[in-house]
């Protein structure tokens, strides 16, 4: 099934940039560097992550061994809705550039690993704010797995032996799903490039989005 299942919330002055990708791909490092670069350029930046640091988000973040399937999916979706209402949307109303480490694509993949369909994930995330740019970092599963093992897994998903291969494959499907629903998506290969180069590429894409957004307001 194609086409958006979501009611499209009113677009706000700010810009929402989301970064997703398999564990070990370098996503969090890239998100941090992107936020630092944009801030240094004088842009109003709000950096955040999902799950959030609120109690509900911490429960989802540290509860992957306890909660599975629909229970974990509901936790993650509830935290996302709450964070949008209390943190992300207010920042967007103020015209800030919100850089979010993980968003709906991560739910499509991680809840997919738990056996939930993409349709169920979209239903749980009904009405979420569509990013101005959804960046998906991809890469060679073997390289990503080596990085992941070097730093250690942060959840039961990342501790699974076949995690990197499964996540990498599911993110390919997630990119197609997002595109079919009209989300602006950029997939970047992070197999060999250093974090600084990847972050620079993302910043360039963000400047394009900001330029197009400014032109549309004229």
Buried (B, 14 or more C-beta within 10 A) or exposed (E): EEEEBBEEEEEBEBBBBBBBBBBBBBBBBBBBBBBBBBBEEEBBBBBBBBBBEBEBBEBBBEBBEEBBEBEBBBBBBBBBBBBBEEBBBBBBEEEBBBBBBBBBBBBBBBBBBBEBEBEBBBEBBEEBBBBBBBBBBBBBBEBBBEBBBEEEBBBBBBBBEEBBBBBBBBBEEBBEBBBEBEBBBBBBEBBEBEBEBBBBBBBEBBEEBBEEBEEEEE
